[in-house]
Amino acid sequence: MYPHIHHLPDQPILDISRLSVRYEGRGALENITFHLHAGERVAVVGPNGAGKSTLFKVVAGVLPPAEGEVRVYGSGPGGHVCIAYLPQRSHVDWQFPVSVGDVVMMGRIAKLGLFGWPRKRDWDFVHAALETVGIADLEKRQIGQLSGGQQQRMFIARALAQEAELMLMDEPLTGLDTPSQEGLLALLGELQRKGVTVMVATHDLDQAARYFDRILLLNHRMVAFGAAGEVLAPEVLLKAYGGKLRMVNGKVVTDDTCCDGDDHDGTL
């Protein structure tokens, strides 16, 4: 079994104070401060290389901060079973010979220990998670046979099987067609009703405005954090995107490219 990290119920699910991160000798994040309430949906936006993925990795305990603090329910990062980090799909080896059910069961490892054997209760969690995300019929399928939307649903199911309370999703909508995106955004609403806190890195400013409670605008520093009407005002976006910001048919458009190399404009 993994060690249990004590949660203080009177503390925010995520509290970041004066966080700075150095990555390969360069400043990736500088003096970031904010906190989240349990059950919130937060979009993290900003130009390429702004530090969105770095922020997620620090919260997940994968990267150490150079300065400042990250607290999850009052405790430092690392060892929190309640945090699930969903990487960009381009960073996954989809040819690896493993089934959807096997991947979702990986969410139970922290409960089982590295050498524990899944019990009926663990498979019950897996099956319930697959039902929640709508891919129960794909349990035996090899992961490389899934569509992009199904791949993201599988990762969310793994997080649910983990009993995660905070999900960090890095560009989950990138490269998906419109129906798949809408399906995933609807699923985020279901997660919120279950009390799960979600942070989603995205390049789509319109979706950030329509589907999320608050928006965190980054460009190495925290440019703004709050409601869409405040954060996505043109004069605020200009501070983050600079010359990549322009007006097209009355909408704000960013000439930005998604992290996996696909061309994509964020519009508002």
C-alpha positions as MATLAB code, in Angstrom:
seq = 'MYPHIHHLPDQPILDISRLSVRYEGRGALENITFHLHAGERVAVVGPNGAGKSTLFKVVAGVLPPAEGEVRVYGSGPGGHVCIAYLPQRSHVDWQFPVSVGDVVMMGRIAKLGLFGWPRKRDWDFVHAALETVGIADLEKRQIGQLSGGQQQRMFIARALAQEAELMLMDEPLTGLDTPSQEGLLALLGELQRKGVTVMVATHDLDQAARYFDRILLLNHRMVAFGAAGEVLAPEVLLKAYGGKLRMVNGKVVTDDTCCDGDDHDGTL';
ca = [
       0.000    0.000    0.000;
       1.094    3.563   -0.677;
       1.454    5.856    2.377;
      -1.690    7.770    3.297;
      -1.343   11.547    3.105;
      -3.486   13.235    5.723;
      -6.106   15.682    4.445;
      -7.063   18.698    6.520;
     -10.761   19.296    5.786;
     -10.585   23.032    6.519;
      -7.863   23.574    3.872;
      -8.347   24.244    0.121;
      -7.997   21.232   -2.148;
      -5.146   23.123   -3.846;
      -3.261   26.108   -2.415;
      -0.266   27.474   -4.343;
       1.818   30.256   -2.849;
       4.688   32.174   -4.533;
       5.525   29.167   -6.715;
       8.562   29.397   -8.987;
       9.928   26.545  -11.109;
      13.213   26.202  -12.970;
      13.288   23.738  -15.855;
      16.529   22.873  -17.653;
      18.105   26.017  -16.260;
      15.301   28.330  -17.364;
      12.507   29.986  -15.426;
       9.313   28.093  -16.293;
       7.029   29.619  -13.677;
       7.539   32.723  -11.557;
       5.739   33.731   -8.355;
       2.403   31.927   -8.932;
      -0.225   32.238   -6.181;
      -3.822   30.955   -6.231;
      -6.091   28.397   -4.575;
      -8.974   26.189   -5.686;
     -12.226   25.168   -4.042;
     -13.348   21.551   -4.119;
     -15.561   20.760   -7.105;
     -14.415   23.667   -9.292;
     -13.778   23.447  -13.022;
     -10.788   25.631  -13.942;
      -9.383   26.214  -17.418;
      -5.662   26.968  -17.684;
      -4.894   29.041  -20.785;
      -1.914   30.862  -22.219;
       0.462   30.772  -25.195;
       2.676   27.806  -26.021;
       5.494   27.451  -23.540;
       3.637   29.485  -20.904;
       4.129   26.821  -18.221;
       0.750   25.059  -18.223;
       2.175   21.525  -18.320;
       4.896   22.489  -15.843;
       2.261   23.696  -13.380;
       0.415   20.390  -13.603;
       3.591   18.372  -13.085;
       4.502   20.350   -9.967;
       1.024   19.880   -8.490;
       1.226   16.151   -9.260;
       4.611   15.954   -7.524;
       6.515   15.070  -10.699;
       8.638   18.255  -10.734;
       9.991   20.024   -7.636;
       9.396   23.750   -7.100;
      12.426   26.039   -6.915;
      10.614   28.397   -4.555;
       7.237   28.664   -2.882;
       4.758   26.053   -1.755;
       2.163   23.700   -3.196;
      -0.313   22.343   -0.669;
      -3.034   19.763   -1.315;
      -5.519   19.732    1.542;
      -2.759   21.233    3.672;
       0.022   18.762    2.732;
       2.908   19.061    0.266;
       2.833   17.533   -3.240;
       3.842   13.945   -3.919;
       2.180   10.807   -2.589;
      -1.366   12.099   -2.947;
      -3.603    9.305   -4.207;
      -6.311   11.934   -4.646;
      -4.459   13.599   -7.579;
      -4.704   12.213  -11.115;
      -2.513   13.633  -13.898;
      -3.811   12.973  -17.431;
      -0.973   13.619  -19.918;
      -1.243   14.808  -23.500;
      -2.236   11.932  -25.787;
       0.829   12.552  -27.957;
       3.034   11.482  -25.025;
       1.503    7.982  -24.808;
       2.696    4.828  -26.620;
      -0.616    3.687  -28.082;
       0.951    0.511  -29.506;
       1.701   -0.870  -26.056;
      -0.120   -4.228  -25.764;
      -2.547   -3.438  -22.969;
      -6.338   -3.331  -22.829;
      -8.636   -0.518  -21.758;
      -9.596   -2.433  -18.625;
      -5.933   -2.951  -17.715;
      -5.216    0.781  -18.025;
      -8.183    1.695  -15.850;
      -7.093   -0.895  -13.270;
      -3.762    0.982  -13.064;
      -5.735    3.605  -11.165;
      -6.100    1.083   -8.340;
      -2.350    0.494   -7.908;
      -2.072    3.045   -5.098;
      -4.758    1.110   -3.206;
      -3.303   -2.319   -4.002;
       0.411   -1.667   -3.697;
       2.831   -2.546   -6.494;
       2.512   -6.308   -5.964;
      -1.100   -6.485   -4.832;
      -3.610   -8.554   -6.775;
      -6.908   -6.949   -7.851;
      -9.901   -8.119   -5.894;
     -13.584   -8.043   -6.814;
     -13.932   -4.654   -5.149;
     -11.189   -3.240   -7.391;
     -12.828   -4.578  -10.534;
     -16.119   -3.093   -9.327;
     -14.406    0.326   -9.274;
     -13.052   -0.285  -12.797;
     -16.428   -1.326  -14.202;
     -18.224    1.581  -12.521;
     -15.654    4.027  -13.923;
     -16.020    2.628  -17.438;
     -19.805    2.927  -17.147;
     -19.521    6.535  -15.979;
     -17.431    7.584  -18.984;
     -19.526    5.542  -21.434;
     -16.996    2.979  -22.709;
     -17.896   -0.148  -20.726;
     -18.173   -2.080  -24.002;
     -14.521   -1.320  -24.804;
     -12.989   -2.909  -21.698;
     -11.194   -5.684  -23.631;
     -10.074   -3.524  -26.543;
      -6.385   -2.737  -27.120;
      -5.745    0.952  -26.434;
      -4.355    1.616  -29.917;
      -7.764    0.755  -31.396;
      -9.515    3.635  -29.623;
     -10.502    6.957  -31.144;
      -9.090   10.130  -29.620;
     -12.241   10.781  -27.622;
     -12.306    7.199  -26.337;
      -8.660    7.491  -25.275;
      -9.464   10.529  -23.145;
     -12.477    8.788  -21.626;
     -10.238    5.861  -20.714;
      -7.865    8.200  -18.856;
     -10.765    9.787  -16.994;
     -12.008    6.298  -16.077;
      -8.554    5.468  -14.705;
      -8.697    8.611  -12.569;
     -12.167    7.678  -11.319;
     -10.975    4.164  -10.444;
      -8.168    5.862   -8.523;
     -10.865    7.746   -6.575;
      -9.173   10.984   -7.586;
     -10.504   14.221   -6.135;
      -8.319   16.506   -8.286;
      -7.834   15.798  -12.008;
      -5.164   17.618  -14.008;
      -5.936   17.277  -17.730;
      -3.249   18.439  -20.152;
      -4.790   19.425  -23.519;
      -7.508   16.705  -23.448;
      -9.518   18.336  -26.259;
      -6.658   18.808  -28.729;
      -7.103   16.954  -32.015;
     -10.662   15.789  -31.269;
     -13.605   16.426  -33.570;
     -16.468   18.622  -32.349;
     -18.778   15.795  -31.154;
     -15.927   14.215  -29.167;
     -15.069   17.564  -27.595;
     -18.681   18.209  -26.648;
     -18.954   14.721  -25.170;
     -15.886   15.250  -23.001;
     -17.077   18.683  -21.874;
     -20.402   17.131  -20.852;
     -18.460   14.479  -18.934;
     -16.650   17.254  -17.035;
     -20.065   18.359  -15.823;
     -20.709   14.846  -14.534;
     -17.366   14.895  -12.706;
     -18.302   18.200  -11.095;
     -21.565   16.709   -9.850;
     -19.473   13.966   -8.250;
     -17.462   16.655   -6.433;
     -14.272   16.182   -8.487;
     -12.098   19.278   -8.969;
     -10.814   19.600  -12.533;
      -8.026   21.697  -14.059;
      -7.883   21.574  -17.861;
      -5.125   23.070  -20.006;
      -6.681   24.292  -23.243;
      -6.025   26.614  -26.176;
      -9.719   27.212  -26.881;
     -10.690   30.477  -25.191;
     -14.329   30.171  -26.220;
     -14.681   26.778  -24.515;
     -12.829   28.122  -21.480;
     -15.399   30.903  -21.200;
     -18.454   28.687  -21.701;
     -17.639   25.561  -19.699;
     -15.414   26.538  -16.772;
     -16.044   28.283  -13.449;
     -12.792   30.204  -13.458;
      -9.874   30.730  -15.819;
      -6.165   30.865  -14.999;
      -4.218   32.873  -17.592;
      -0.502   32.077  -17.602;
       2.591   33.281  -19.363;
       5.288   32.091  -16.948;
       3.634   34.400  -14.442;
      -0.025   34.446  -13.443;
      -1.478   37.164  -15.665;
      -5.018   36.800  -14.301;
      -7.270   34.360  -12.428;
     -11.017   34.695  -12.148;
     -14.271   34.726  -14.094;
     -14.191   34.663  -17.887;
     -15.456   38.231  -18.216;
     -12.449   39.516  -16.291;
      -9.688   37.212  -17.528;
     -10.607   37.139  -21.213;
     -10.944   40.874  -21.687;
      -8.809   41.917  -24.718;
      -6.547   44.189  -22.667;
      -5.820   41.311  -20.247;
      -5.220   38.755  -22.996;
      -2.831   41.180  -24.662;
      -0.560   40.955  -21.617;
      -0.242   37.181  -22.096;
      -0.355   36.724  -25.868;
       1.155   39.988  -27.117;
       1.535   39.956  -30.886;
      -0.273   36.609  -31.170;
      -3.568   38.345  -30.397;
      -5.820   39.842  -33.084;
      -9.469   40.630  -33.828;
     -11.345   38.686  -36.552;
     -15.036   39.412  -37.181;
     -15.404   40.903  -33.727;
     -13.767   37.919  -31.973;
     -10.442   37.702  -30.216;
      -8.186   35.173  -31.978;
      -4.808   33.831  -30.853;
      -2.316   32.731  -33.482;
      -1.142   29.912  -31.275;
      -0.319   26.266  -31.868;
      -1.277   23.395  -29.600;
       1.439   21.594  -27.731;
       1.311   18.433  -29.847;
       2.053   20.343  -33.057;
      -1.487   20.501  -34.482;
      -2.549   23.899  -35.800;
      -5.311   25.390  -33.677;
      -6.634   28.889  -33.065;
      -8.174   29.789  -29.713;
     -11.132   32.104  -30.303;
     -13.461   34.103  -28.158;
];
